Amino acid sequence: MNKWTISLAVYVALCIIGVFTKASEGYDVWSWKLFVAQIFAIPITLIVFILLHFKSKYR
């Protein structure tokens, strides 16, 4: 698998986990939970991509 595929899989997994987690009352709507999950998923996806890029570059 290449770097983009793994990074995309991490992004999708984090968004799915974010949608299925519990939220406080009033914020328990799937669209709001998906929005908040993306706030965390995008930086983590970029970090995974950068780590995989450097790992393959120095191997």
C-alpha positions in Angstrom: 0.0 0.0 0.0 1.3 3.4 -0.8 1.4 6.5 1.5 -1.9 8.0 0.3 -3.9 4.8 0.8 -2.7 4.3 4.3 -3.3 8.0 5.2 -6.8 7.9 3.6 -7.6 4.7 5.6 -6.5 6.4 8.8 -8.7 9.5 8.0 -11.8 7.3 7.2 -11.3 5.2 10.4 -11.0 8.3 12.6 -14.1 9.8 11.0 -16.1 6.6 11.6 -14.9 6.4 15.2 -15.9 10.0 15.7 -19.4 9.5 14.4 -20.0 6.5 16.6 -18.7 8.1 19.9 -21.1 9.6 22.4 -21.5 13.3 22.6 -23.2 15.6 25.0 -26.8 16.5 24.7 -27.5 18.9 21.9 -24.4 17.9 20.0 -25.4 14.3 19.4 -26.1 14.8 15.7 -24.0 12.8 13.2 -23.2 15.8 11.1 -21.8 17.8 14.1 -19.9 14.7 15.3 -18.4 14.2 11.8 -17.3 17.9 11.7 -15.6 17.6 15.1 -14.0 14.3 14.1 -12.5 15.9 11.0 -10.9 18.6 13.1 -8.9 15.8 14.8 -8.6 13.5 11.7 -7.0 16.0 9.3 -3.9 16.8 11.3 -3.4 13.1 12.3 -3.7 12.1 8.7 -1.1 14.6 7.7 1.2 13.4 10.5 0.8 9.8 9.3 1.6 10.8 5.7 4.7 12.7 6.7 5.9 9.9 8.9 5.4 7.4 6.1 7.1 9.7 3.6 10.2 10.0 5.7 10.2 6.3 6.6 10.2 5.3 2.9 12.7 8.1 2.0 15.4 6.9 4.5 14.9 3.2 4.0 
